[in-house]
Amino acid sequence: MKIEDRRGEAVPETTVTVDDEELIDLLQGLADLVEGKREHLHFQQLGGPELVVQRAGAEDGAPIERQMDWWVGPLVLFGVVFVIIGAITVVRWAVGLVS
């Protein structure tokens, strides 16, 4: 079991206090998670803390997120190359004005 905060850093200990109805909802939700009826589980109080439960291995992201990985890197690389070429062109133009 891994307990993490929003940044993904490990939390050594936490306490969750629930009443009987919340405990029943939690157990039913966990059963749905085990049976594959849900991908993850959210329990949230209005304006308060939230509890998210997901099965191990599900944290890799949704299929669309994994598909995005292959084109985000080249897109960023293309953008950086474009900015460098633009900066070189501006510097050449500025040197031409000074000369």
N, C-alpha and C positions, 0 to 999 in steps of 0.2 A: 504494500500500500504506500502510495506517495501522497503527501499532503503538501500543497504548494500555495503560495500567495499569487496575486495577479501577475507578478513579474516572472513567475515560474520558479522562484526560489523556495527551497524546502522550509517548511515550518515544523519545528521539532515536536510541538504539542499543541493541541487545540481541544476545546470543549464545546460540544453542541448540546444544548438543552432543548428538549422537545416535550410537548404534552402528548397525551395518548393518541389524539387524532392525527397529529403531525407524524408520530411514530408509525401509525398504520399507513399513512400516505407514503412515507419514506420506504417502508417495507414493500408496499405494492409497486412503487416506482422501481425499486431495486430488482424485484421479480421481473418486471417488464424489460429492464435492462439486460438481465441474464437471458431471458427468452428471445432477445433480439427485437422486441417490439419498439424499442427506443434506442437511439444512438447515445444519448446522454440524458442527464436528469438535472433540472434546475429547481431549487427551492429558494424563494426570495421573499423577504418581508418587505412591505411597502416602505420605501425610503430607508431600508436597513440592510443588514448583511445578507449574503446569498451563499448557498451551498450548491456546488456543481459536482456531479458524480459522473464519471465515464469509465468505460472498461479499459483495461490495460491494452495498449496498442492502438487505441482510438485517438490518441493525442497527435498522431502523425498528420492529421488534418483531413479535411474532406477531399474527395477525388479531384474536384476542381482546383483546390489549393495546390495539390501535388502536380497537376497539369500546368499550373501557372509557373512553376519553378523553372521550366526549361526556357521560357521566353523572357522572363523578367531580367535575368542577368545580361543576355545579349542586348536588350533594350537599354539598360543602364550604360553598358559599354559603348553602344552607338551614340548615346547622348553625350557621354564624356568626350568621345572623339570629335563629335560635332562642335562642342564648346571649345576644344583645343584648336581646331582648325579655324574657327571664328576668331579666337583670340589672336592667333598668328596673323590673320588677315587684317585685323584692326591695328596691330602693332606695325605691320608693314605700311599700312595707309598713314598712320601717325608719323612714322619716320619719313615718309615721302613728303608730308606737309612741312616738317621741320627743315628738311634739306633744301 
